[in-house]
Amino acid sequence: MAAKGSSAIVVGGGFFGASVAVHLASFLDRVVLLEREPELLGRASLINQARIHNGYHYPRSILTAHRSRLNFDRFLAAYPRAVVGDLSTYYAIARRFSAVTAAQFRAFCERIGAPLSPAPKPVAALFDPDLVEAVFQVRELVFDARALREALGGALDGARVEVRRSAEAVKVVQAPGGGLRVELRGGQALEAGLVFNCTYAGLNEWLAASGLPLIPLKYEATEMALVAVPPPLERAGVTVMCGPFFSVMPFPPRGAHTLSHVRYTPHYAWGAGEKAPPSPPGPSRVVHMV
């Protein structure tokens, strides 16, 4: 039996889906948020580097860097309890195989208004000067996904969004009487005038099941290592720019650091419409879109 009368249905209870639902509820009569997992923000919103970007990561894309700068302060203002601010973050510029020099990186940061300064000498001394041209201290933070889930849960409650957990939407079809019908696994269905697909890695899977055109995405199976760092880095994050290098960032939900590498974090890739290769045995891996 279909439940009728929803003004909008949002499929996917990650950060973007929950945020979209809260926004829609500010001007629509009824909004329903569907999440297939038992809790919100438990997949891509949790299993990531937890970095709150402030532009530094994108010297080869001014538009992306500028958008990161604009949204950095917005995120901090909207979710202050989810922000871990008592840490120091550094960007090191490699001497070889880097797509940016230290001078270029400094000029780029000045252009987008991202604050940076030379790293303190004890920190710079941790890096091999034969391999690293310069080390900068920057203003980049991380978020705690557990606190972010709590904050968004409160926002959803305050906006009176109807949240349905363990509710997997399998496809969307045209409703007989107009509007759209979202079919759920188990035989239930919901109808609404608007449906938003916020399933991230499941975007094309859902579109294909609905008979809709696929988005030409590239998928990567990635693996993020959680590591314990030496004392000088316990309250710090380090990113080496800009090429086949690594990054170490605090990961608050586990009290550890993530270790990622441009070359080794992705294991394999496939395109839209292609069958994903079988995952090898071992630790679980995460699918990201690039």
Secondary structure, DSSP 8 states (H G I E B T S, - for coil): -EEEEEEEEEE--SHHHHHHHHHHHTTSS-EEEE-SSSSSS-STTTSS--EE--STT-TT-HHHHHHHHHHHHHHHHH-GGGEE-S-EEEEEEESSS-SS-HHHHHHHHHHHT--EEE--HHHHTTS-TTTEEEEEEE--EEE-HHHHHHHHHHHHHHTT-EEESS--EEEEEE-TTSSEEEEETTS-EEEEEEEEE--GGGHHHHHHHTT------EEEEE--EEE---GGGTTEEEEEESSS-EEEEEEGGGTEEEEEETTTSEEEEEETTS------SSS--EEEE-
